[in-house]
């Protein structure tokens, strides 16, 4: 069974950085749009369309950020779990190696 499941902790860390970059990019894009006011663009019809887009973009980017944050928390939790398993396994294997070595020296 272990042959079919592998976790690369470094890849999980890289994935977390990518997710954090996505959130940062979304925030920067939304901030850039916040500075553009509808009355600076042109006709009243275009201004209304831009205002509508701003509201939908804000809502959508906030929802996307919440989803990315939830995925990030799950990945962080999994990464921590894998690290703890690796540390525990390393301790057990080191203990076994020392025990085996000590038994061989006693003979």
Secondary structure, 3 states (H helix, E strand, C coil): CHHHCCCCHHHHHHHHHHHHHHHHHHHHHHHHHHCCCHHHCCCHHHHHHHHHHHHHHHHHHHHHHHHHHHHHHHHHHHHHHHHHHHHHHHHHHHHHHHHHHHHHHHC
